[in-house]
């Protein structure tokens, strides 16, 4: 789901085909209109399927969220540059 007015994107749980016993979820917070590092925050959640068939929360390194934030900002800058060139 996405809230265009509040700047929040919340994904569903996602499992890659080759890793069906692991899933991820993201909460992305757009904190401002400026394309700066402090304008985007990402929370990454990871779960692993246990032997009983239940999902267990697992830790994930902070660098994962930082890499996703960087990717979002890079793509946003690319899109902005394309729009400016088209004008």
RATA-V551363 format. One record per run of one state. SS is the DSSP state (H for helix, E for strand, L for the rest). FROM is the first residue (numbers start at 1). TO is the last residue. If there is no record, write none. Layout:
SS & FROM & TO
SS & FROM & TO
//
This chain:
L & 1 & 1
E & 2 & 3
L & 4 & 7
E & 8 & 10
L & 11 & 13
E & 14 & 14
L & 15 & 16
H & 17 & 19
L & 20 & 21
E & 22 & 30
L & 31 & 36
H & 37 & 39
E & 40 & 49
L & 50 & 54
E & 55 & 58
L & 59 & 61
H & 62 & 86
L & 87 & 87
//
